Structures are given as structure tokens and as C-alpha cells.
Amino acid sequence: MLKFKINEKEVEALPEWTVLEAAREHGIHIPTLCYHEAVEPSGGCRLCVVEVVEGNWSKVVISCMYPVKEGMTVLTDSDRVKNVRRWILEMLLAECPASQQIRDLAAEYGVTTSRFSIENPQEQCMVCGLCVRVCREVVGVSAITTVGRGVHKVIGTPFGKPSEACVACGSCVTVCPTGAMQTRLNAVRGSVESPQS
């Protein structure tokens, strides 16, 4: 077991754990959106940032992918961390302004408006890819994917047609952090036949 500190609390963690896993094991809250225990972390949303102090220097890292280290100190709510989270939440408010979940989380950090331009006031999806990863890694069918690149990237199906690979399990809806997949499920799944009796 490795020993280090999270917010001045002495903790222990297995060498293969990430900072986020260690924090959760010890009941220390770090906010996340694109993280789920059932799939590999992607670090897409960046909301789980923490400040890692080693010696006389520190840096802000994403806790879902940063490995634990002996003797380090992790700060989950330093001024530096809160500032980064507020910037991220401002960007998310502009990217998916129709998501109540994002608005609620932003309000917790005192963020009610965004300095970034809003392209689509009805957008809920933050394109974190969590739905894609659960479909591929847990369900094993890859019925949905990310389509396009950069600012044009969206969640969809190959060629924009409903996917016959979809088994209508609802896993994508369950893990979606913004509620976007609830309204998109019918657009991505193909015809779902009733089981024969």
C-alpha cells in the first residue's frame, strides 16, 4: 500500500489505483461527469481536476487518470482547483446549455452564466463519450460512436442511420451525465422486435 495525503488526511492506496479511486475509497468527494467505474476512464470532461503537490512544486491533474504516488499531497478543493472547475463549467454551460444537470452542477460553484458563445441553446450533450464506451466495453455491441472531429464531433451512428446493432438495453441512457441520451435513443437505435413467446 502506498501512503500519501488527500486534503491533509493520511490515506493508503494500492499502487494501481488512480487518485480518484483512492479518494472514493476514503469517502472524499471529487466531482466527475465522464467517469464511470464500469468503463476505462477517458479524462474527457476534466471536471475531476485536483492539485498534486510534490516537494516545492504543484500541478493540476485529472484525478481519474493520475496514478497515486508515495508521499504526495492531493488538494481536491484548493483555490486553483476551484478556478479550473469554474472555467470548465462555463465551457460546459455554453456547450450543453439545455442540460439541467450541468446547470445544477455549475450553480454549486457559483457559475450561472458563460463568457463563451452558445451555438445551440437546445443542446444537452457534452460529447464526453461515456455512452459510446459503455456500449462498446460493457454491452459489447458498439451501436453508437463519435462522429466527426474537433468542434464538429457528435454522438451518433455510422452514416447517421439507426443502428441495428443496438439491443435497446438503455445502458447509454443510464450512464449519460447530462440527460442527452434519453432524447436521442430513438434516433440511434434500429427497430426493436418484441421477443417471441
C-alpha positions as CSV (number, residue, x, y, z in Angstrom):
1,M,0.0,0.0,0.0
2,L,1.2,3.5,-0.8
3,K,0.7,6.3,1.7
4,F,0.0,9.9,0.9
5,K,-2.3,12.7,1.8
6,I,-5.6,14.0,0.4
7,N,-6.6,17.3,2.0
8,E,-4.2,16.7,4.9
9,K,-5.8,13.3,5.6
10,E,-3.4,10.4,5.6
11,V,-4.6,7.7,3.2
12,E,-3.5,4.4,1.8
13,A,-4.0,3.1,-1.8
14,L,-3.0,0.2,-3.9
15,P,-0.2,1.1,-6.4
16,E,-2.5,0.5,-9.4
17,W,-5.2,3.0,-8.2
18,T,-5.8,6.4,-9.5
19,V,-6.2,9.5,-7.3
20,L,-9.9,9.4,-7.9
21,E,-10.2,5.8,-6.9
22,A,-8.2,6.4,-3.7
23,A,-10.4,9.4,-2.9
24,R,-13.6,7.5,-3.4
25,E,-12.2,4.6,-1.3
26,H,-11.7,7.1,1.6
27,G,-15.0,8.9,1.2
28,I,-13.5,12.1,-0.3
29,H,-15.7,13.7,-2.9
30,I,-14.3,14.8,-6.3
31,P,-16.9,15.8,-8.9
32,T,-17.0,13.9,-12.1
33,L,-19.1,13.7,-15.3
34,C,-17.5,11.4,-17.8
35,Y,-16.2,8.9,-15.3
36,H,-17.9,5.5,-14.5
37,E,-16.5,2.5,-12.7
38,A,-17.7,0.1,-15.4
39,V,-15.5,1.5,-18.2
40,E,-12.0,2.7,-18.7
41,P,-11.5,6.4,-17.8
42,S,-11.1,8.9,-20.7
43,G,-10.4,12.2,-18.9
44,G,-12.7,13.9,-21.3
45,C,-14.6,16.3,-19.1
46,R,-11.7,17.4,-16.9
47,L,-14.0,18.2,-14.0
48,C,-12.2,15.8,-11.7
49,V,-9.1,18.0,-11.6
50,V,-7.1,18.1,-8.3
51,E,-3.9,19.8,-7.3
52,V,-0.9,17.5,-6.7
53,V,1.9,18.8,-4.5
54,E,5.3,17.1,-4.6
55,G,8.1,18.8,-2.9
56,N,8.1,22.5,-3.6
57,W,6.0,22.4,-6.8
58,S,2.4,21.6,-7.7
59,K,0.3,20.9,-10.8
60,V,-3.3,20.5,-11.7
61,V,-4.1,17.0,-13.0
62,I,-7.2,14.9,-13.8
63,S,-7.7,12.6,-10.9
64,C,-9.4,9.8,-12.9
65,M,-6.2,9.0,-14.8
66,Y,-3.4,10.2,-12.5
67,P,-1.7,7.4,-10.6
68,V,-1.2,7.6,-6.8
69,K,2.4,8.1,-5.6
70,E,4.1,7.6,-2.3
71,G,4.3,10.8,-0.2
72,M,2.4,13.1,-2.5
73,T,-0.2,15.5,-1.3
74,V,-3.5,15.9,-3.1
75,L,-5.7,19.0,-2.8
76,T,-9.3,18.5,-4.0
77,D,-10.7,22.0,-3.3
78,S,-7.8,24.4,-3.4
79,D,-8.4,27.9,-5.0
80,R,-6.5,26.8,-8.0
81,V,-8.7,23.7,-8.5
82,K,-11.9,25.7,-7.9
83,N,-10.9,28.2,-10.5
84,V,-10.2,25.5,-13.1
85,R,-13.5,23.8,-12.4
86,R,-15.4,27.1,-12.8
87,W,-13.8,27.6,-16.3
88,I,-14.7,24.0,-17.2
89,L,-18.3,24.6,-16.1
90,E,-18.5,27.9,-18.0
91,M,-17.5,26.0,-21.2
92,L,-20.0,23.2,-20.4
93,L,-22.8,25.8,-19.9
94,A,-22.0,27.1,-23.4
95,E,-21.6,23.6,-24.9
96,C,-24.7,22.0,-23.5
97,P,-26.9,24.8,-22.1
98,A,-30.1,22.7,-22.1
99,S,-28.8,20.2,-19.6
100,Q,-30.3,20.7,-16.2
101,Q,-27.6,18.5,-14.7
102,I,-24.9,20.9,-16.0
103,R,-26.8,24.0,-14.8
104,D,-27.2,22.5,-11.3
105,L,-23.6,21.5,-11.0
106,A,-22.4,24.9,-12.3
107,A,-24.6,26.6,-9.8
108,E,-22.8,24.7,-7.0
109,Y,-19.6,26.5,-8.0
110,G,-21.4,29.9,-8.4
111,V,-21.4,29.7,-12.2
112,T,-24.7,30.9,-13.7
113,T,-23.5,32.4,-17.0
114,S,-20.8,31.7,-19.5
115,R,-18.5,34.1,-21.3
116,F,-18.4,31.6,-24.2
117,S,-20.8,31.8,-27.1
118,I,-23.7,29.3,-27.2
119,E,-24.1,27.7,-30.6
120,N,-27.2,25.6,-29.9
121,P,-29.5,26.6,-26.9
122,Q,-31.2,23.2,-27.1
123,E,-28.0,21.1,-26.8
124,Q,-27.7,18.7,-23.9
125,C,-24.8,16.5,-25.0
126,M,-21.3,17.4,-23.9
127,V,-19.8,14.6,-26.2
128,C,-17.9,13.0,-23.3
129,G,-18.2,9.6,-25.0
130,L,-19.3,7.8,-21.8
131,C,-22.3,6.3,-23.7
132,V,-20.0,5.1,-26.5
133,R,-17.6,3.5,-24.1
134,V,-20.3,1.7,-22.1
135,C,-21.9,0.4,-25.3
136,R,-18.5,-0.9,-26.5
137,E,-16.9,-2.0,-23.3
138,V,-19.8,-3.3,-21.3
139,V,-22.6,-4.2,-23.7
140,G,-20.1,-5.2,-26.4
141,V,-22.0,-4.1,-29.5
142,S,-20.6,-0.6,-30.4
143,A,-24.0,0.5,-31.7
144,I,-23.1,4.2,-31.2
145,T,-19.9,6.1,-31.8
146,T,-18.4,9.6,-32.0
147,V,-18.9,11.0,-35.5
148,G,-16.8,13.9,-36.9
149,R,-13.8,15.7,-35.4
150,G,-13.0,18.6,-33.2
151,V,-15.8,21.0,-32.7
152,H,-17.9,19.1,-35.2
153,K,-17.8,15.8,-33.2
154,V,-21.2,14.4,-32.1
155,I,-22.5,11.2,-30.8
156,G,-24.3,9.2,-33.4
157,T,-24.3,6.0,-35.6
158,P,-22.4,5.1,-38.7
159,F,-23.7,7.0,-41.7
160,G,-26.3,8.7,-39.5
161,K,-28.7,5.8,-39.8
162,P,-30.4,3.9,-36.8
163,S,-28.2,1.1,-35.7
164,E,-29.5,-2.5,-35.9
165,A,-26.6,-3.4,-33.5
166,C,-28.5,-1.6,-30.7
167,V,-30.1,-4.1,-28.3
168,A,-32.1,-1.3,-26.6
169,C,-30.6,-2.1,-23.2
170,G,-30.6,1.5,-22.1
171,S,-27.1,1.5,-20.7
172,C,-26.2,4.6,-22.6
173,V,-29.2,6.4,-21.1
174,T,-28.3,5.2,-17.6
175,V,-24.7,6.5,-17.7
176,C,-25.3,9.7,-19.6
177,P,-24.3,12.6,-17.2
178,T,-26.3,15.3,-18.9
179,G,-29.6,13.5,-19.8
180,A,-28.9,13.9,-23.5
181,M,-29.2,10.2,-24.5
182,Q,-32.7,10.0,-23.1
183,T,-33.9,12.2,-26.0
184,R,-31.6,10.6,-28.6
185,L,-32.1,6.9,-28.1
186,N,-34.9,6.5,-30.7
187,A,-32.7,8.2,-33.3
188,V,-29.8,5.9,-32.8
189,R,-31.4,2.5,-32.3
190,G,-32.9,0.4,-35.0
191,S,-36.2,-1.5,-34.9
192,V,-36.5,-3.4,-31.7
193,E,-38.6,-6.5,-32.2
194,S,-40.7,-8.0,-29.3
195,P,-39.5,-11.3,-28.1
196,Q,-41.4,-14.3,-29.4
197,S,-43.5,-16.2,-26.8
